[in-house]
C-alpha cells in the first residue's frame, strides 16, 4: 500500500469507492485547514466532502448527507506495519 490515501474514499461499504484496507489503517481529513472527523466520503480531485446532516434519515434509513466544496487534504493516521 502506498503512503498516500486514495483520491476518492467512502465509509459506506456499498459504495464503489469503499476501501477497507485504507479505512482499517485510518484516514484523517483536513478540510479547508480544519481537522474533520465526521466525513462520510471525500474526493480530492473534485474538492468536496460529504458529512451527515444531523439526525435526518432518508426513506431507506440511511443518514442524509451534505456535499461541501473546498480544499481536501487526506492523510493516514498510522504508519504501515512491517
Buried (B, 14 or more C-beta within 10 A) or exposed (E): EEEEBBEBBBBBEEEEBBBEEBBEBEBBBEBEEEEBEEBBBBBBEEEBBBBBEEEEEEEEEEBEBEEBEEEBBBEBEEEEEE
